[in-house]
């Protein structure tokens, strides 16, 4: 009888540290995420949640440790090209084209993926179906956030990186967000959320980022300040 090895984590943070503006945000973080897993990055505004999320997206490198996808370091160029195709990124910048219709704003991203047919159902699920032919400039802040979430559903990639996804959503919108996160995880998707607001995500691991304090000014900083010359 041969013993089966446990499956590799889909995403592994191996002794990872992260810097921002010469300050340590987190150090020696170890997290493993398998299919269907969820990680919540919590903390006050300015604690570095977005910076940490951008590092997970490959926009910056860890100051120490490794981020492994299927056992491979995502900072390696060949691996990163494959890894980034697994990621669905939702940022605070909504990238909404105001002169396009609501439907076009989703279909444009979907077509870039070589996919089609999910844009309108995604808008309908997010409660924007009746606005599909309207110009996006008519949307409220909450509706613009729902438009971003509709893109997640239409593009349909396995790893979601969500930066403050509940900002601008009302209570019903937050419940809808929680629903689509749960459904994505049921299909084996992974969700990593950076938030300072409460979101109900069942069995999620929580990584709390401590408040950041202004670093002590150095002589180099003083030389660069015109107001003291």
Backbone torsions as a table, in degrees:
resi	resn	phi	psi	omega
1	UNK	NA	122.8	179.6
2	UNK	-93.2	136.1	178.7
3	UNK	-86.0	129.9	178.0
4	UNK	-81.5	135.1	174.7
5	UNK	-72.8	144.5	174.7
6	UNK	-62.8	147.0	-178.1
7	UNK	-64.2	146.7	174.3
8	UNK	-62.6	144.8	171.0
9	UNK	-59.9	142.9	175.9
10	UNK	-64.5	-38.5	-179.2
11	UNK	-137.0	128.8	-176.4
12	UNK	-132.2	126.9	170.5
13	UNK	-99.6	112.1	-172.7
14	UNK	-108.3	98.6	176.8
15	UNK	56.2	44.1	-172.2
16	UNK	-85.1	136.1	171.0
17	UNK	-122.2	153.0	-175.3
18	UNK	-137.5	135.4	180.0
19	UNK	-113.7	151.7	171.3
20	UNK	-146.0	122.1	-180.0
21	UNK	50.3	48.8	177.1
22	UNK	66.1	13.9	176.1
23	UNK	-116.3	142.9	177.9
24	UNK	-79.0	124.3	175.9
25	UNK	-86.6	-53.9	176.5
26	UNK	-141.1	153.5	177.9
27	UNK	-136.0	145.8	173.1
28	UNK	54.6	49.4	179.2
29	UNK	-88.1	131.5	177.0
30	UNK	-125.7	114.1	-179.1
31	UNK	-138.9	134.8	173.9
32	UNK	-121.0	133.0	-179.4
33	UNK	-123.3	121.6	174.0
34	UNK	-97.7	172.9	178.2
35	UNK	-54.1	133.0	-178.5
36	UNK	87.5	1.6	-176.9
37	UNK	-81.9	164.9	179.2
38	UNK	-144.7	141.5	177.2
39	UNK	-131.7	130.5	177.4
40	UNK	-111.1	123.7	172.4
41	UNK	-95.4	111.4	-177.9
42	UNK	-112.7	159.5	179.9
43	UNK	154.2	166.6	-179.3
44	UNK	-70.6	165.2	174.0
45	UNK	-58.9	134.6	179.6
46	UNK	87.8	1.8	-178.6
47	UNK	-80.2	-10.0	176.6
48	UNK	106.0	15.1	-178.9
49	UNK	-60.6	-47.0	-179.1
50	UNK	-65.3	-38.8	177.2
51	UNK	-60.2	-44.5	-179.8
52	UNK	-65.0	-39.5	179.3
53	UNK	-66.2	-40.1	177.9
54	UNK	-64.1	-33.5	175.6
55	UNK	-64.9	-41.6	177.4
56	UNK	-63.3	-30.4	179.1
57	UNK	-78.7	-8.5	179.0
58	UNK	89.6	8.7	178.6
59	UNK	-74.7	-21.9	175.3
60	UNK	-144.0	162.2	-177.9
61	UNK	-95.9	150.8	172.1
62	UNK	-62.0	148.2	174.7
63	UNK	-75.4	-18.8	173.9
64	UNK	-159.4	157.0	178.6
65	UNK	82.7	-172.9	-176.4
66	UNK	-134.8	148.9	167.3
67	UNK	-108.7	118.8	-174.6
68	UNK	-112.6	131.2	173.5
69	UNK	-114.5	120.6	-174.9
70	UNK	51.8	34.4	177.1
71	UNK	85.2	3.8	-177.4
72	UNK	-116.1	140.6	179.8
73	UNK	-66.5	119.9	-174.4
74	UNK	-71.4	-13.2	179.7
75	UNK	-80.3	-11.4	175.4
76	UNK	-71.7	133.4	-169.8
77	UNK	-56.2	-47.3	-179.0
78	UNK	-64.2	-37.9	178.9
79	UNK	-70.3	-41.6	-177.5
80	UNK	-60.9	-37.2	179.4
81	UNK	-60.7	-34.9	177.2
82	UNK	-79.8	-41.2	-176.9
83	UNK	-61.8	-43.5	-175.4
84	UNK	-64.8	-22.4	177.4
85	UNK	-76.3	-8.9	176.9
86	UNK	-91.5	-11.2	-169.0
87	UNK	-97.5	138.5	170.8
88	UNK	-118.2	113.4	-170.8
89	UNK	-105.9	125.9	173.0
90	UNK	-118.6	115.7	-176.5
91	UNK	-111.7	174.7	177.5
92	UNK	-68.7	-25.3	173.8
93	UNK	-83.2	117.7	-169.0
94	UNK	-82.7	-14.1	178.6
95	UNK	54.2	33.0	178.6
96	UNK	-81.3	127.8	176.3
97	UNK	-86.9	105.4	-169.4
98	UNK	-68.1	-24.2	179.9
99	UNK	-84.1	-13.3	176.9
100	UNK	-84.1	160.4	172.0
101	UNK	-73.5	165.2	177.2
102	UNK	-59.1	-44.1	179.7
103	UNK	-64.1	-43.0	179.4
104	UNK	-60.8	-34.2	-179.9
105	UNK	-63.8	-26.3	176.7
106	UNK	-92.4	-44.3	-177.1
107	UNK	-62.1	-34.4	-179.3
108	UNK	-59.8	-45.4	178.5
109	UNK	-68.5	-38.1	-179.4
110	UNK	-63.8	-42.0	-179.6
111	UNK	-66.5	-33.9	175.3
112	UNK	-59.8	-28.0	178.9
113	UNK	-83.7	-4.9	-174.9
114	UNK	72.8	26.1	-179.1
115	UNK	-119.5	164.2	175.0
116	UNK	-161.7	156.9	174.8
117	UNK	102.0	-8.1	-176.9
118	UNK	-104.9	-9.7	-173.0
119	UNK	-64.3	-52.1	-177.0
120	UNK	-66.8	-45.5	175.3
121	UNK	-58.1	-35.6	178.5
122	UNK	-66.1	-42.6	177.5
123	UNK	-63.9	-40.8	179.6
124	UNK	-64.0	-41.1	178.0
125	UNK	-61.6	-37.0	-179.6
126	UNK	-84.4	5.6	176.8
127	UNK	79.7	19.8	-178.4
128	UNK	-113.1	9.4	-176.4
129	UNK	-58.8	-39.6	-178.4
130	UNK	-70.9	-14.3	-179.6
131	UNK	-102.6	8.2	-171.8
132	UNK	-56.5	-36.1	-176.9
133	UNK	-92.8	-2.0	179.5
134	UNK	-80.4	156.1	174.8
135	UNK	-70.1	142.0	-176.0
136	UNK	-65.6	-21.9	-179.4
137	UNK	-64.4	-16.3	-178.9
138	UNK	-82.8	-7.9	-174.5
139	UNK	-76.9	146.2	171.9
140	UNK	-77.1	173.0	179.3
141	UNK	-61.4	-42.3	178.9
142	UNK	-64.4	-38.7	178.5
143	UNK	-68.8	-35.0	176.8
144	UNK	-64.2	-38.4	176.8
145	UNK	-65.0	-40.6	177.8
146	UNK	-64.8	-33.0	175.5
147	UNK	-63.2	-42.4	175.5
148	UNK	-59.0	-43.5	-179.0
149	UNK	-66.5	-34.4	176.3
150	UNK	-63.1	-35.1	176.3
151	UNK	-62.8	-41.0	177.3
152	UNK	-55.1	-45.8	-177.1
153	UNK	-67.8	-39.5	-177.4
154	UNK	-72.2	-40.1	-178.2
155	UNK	-74.2	-36.4	169.5
156	UNK	56.6	64.1	172.2
157	UNK	-105.0	156.2	-169.9
158	UNK	-74.1	-28.5	-176.0
159	UNK	-111.6	116.9	178.6
160	UNK	-99.0	128.0	172.7
161	UNK	-114.1	108.8	-170.0
162	UNK	-115.8	116.0	-179.4
163	UNK	-99.0	108.1	-179.5
164	UNK	50.0	57.3	-174.1
165	UNK	-70.6	-17.7	-177.1
166	UNK	-94.5	-5.1	178.8
167	UNK	-61.6	133.0	179.1
168	UNK	81.1	-4.3	178.1
169	UNK	-89.2	141.4	172.9
170	UNK	-80.9	-177.4	-175.3
171	UNK	-59.2	-42.0	178.9
172	UNK	-66.4	-36.7	178.0
173	UNK	-65.2	-38.7	177.7
174	UNK	-65.3	-40.9	177.7
175	UNK	-62.6	-38.1	177.6
176	UNK	-66.5	-40.7	175.1
177	UNK	-59.1	-46.9	179.0
178	UNK	-60.9	-35.7	179.6
179	UNK	-66.6	-47.0	-176.5
180	UNK	-70.3	-30.3	174.3
181	UNK	-64.0	-45.9	179.9
182	UNK	-62.0	-41.8	-179.5
183	UNK	-66.8	-38.9	177.9
184	UNK	-62.4	-40.5	179.8
185	UNK	-68.6	-34.8	177.9
186	UNK	-60.9	-29.8	178.9
187	UNK	-86.4	5.6	179.5
188	UNK	96.2	2.9	-180.0
189	UNK	-72.8	156.4	177.9
190	UNK	-110.0	138.7	-178.9
191	UNK	-127.5	127.6	174.4
192	UNK	-122.5	119.8	-172.3
193	UNK	-119.4	128.4	170.5
194	UNK	-102.7	121.5	-175.0
195	UNK	-155.2	148.9	169.5
196	UNK	-109.5	3.9	179.3
197	UNK	-112.5	150.4	-178.4
198	UNK	-70.0	130.0	173.5
199	UNK	-132.4	130.8	-178.9
200	UNK	-83.1	109.0	178.3
201	UNK	-129.4	111.3	-172.4
202	UNK	-62.6	133.8	174.2
203	UNK	57.5	26.1	179.2
204	UNK	-78.3	142.1	168.2
205	UNK	-75.4	144.7	-178.4
206	UNK	-120.5	127.8	177.1
207	UNK	-116.7	111.0	-175.9
208	UNK	-93.6	122.9	178.5
209	UNK	-90.9	129.0	-179.0
210	UNK	-70.4	156.6	176.1
211	UNK	-60.1	144.6	177.5
212	UNK	-97.1	144.0	177.4
213	UNK	-114.4	146.6	179.1
214	UNK	-56.3	133.8	179.2
215	UNK	-73.2	154.9	-178.8
216	UNK	-67.0	133.3	-176.7
217	UNK	-69.7	134.5	179.9
218	UNK	-100.9	172.9	178.1
219	UNK	-63.0	-32.6	177.4
220	UNK	-63.7	-41.9	177.3
221	UNK	-62.6	-41.9	-177.5
222	UNK	-64.2	-38.1	179.3
223	UNK	-65.1	-26.8	-178.0
224	UNK	-87.7	-0.4	-178.0
225	UNK	-97.2	119.3	-178.6
226	UNK	-72.9	-25.8	-172.9
227	UNK	-73.5	-10.2	-179.7
228	UNK	-109.5	4.2	-179.9
229	UNK	-86.6	NA	NA
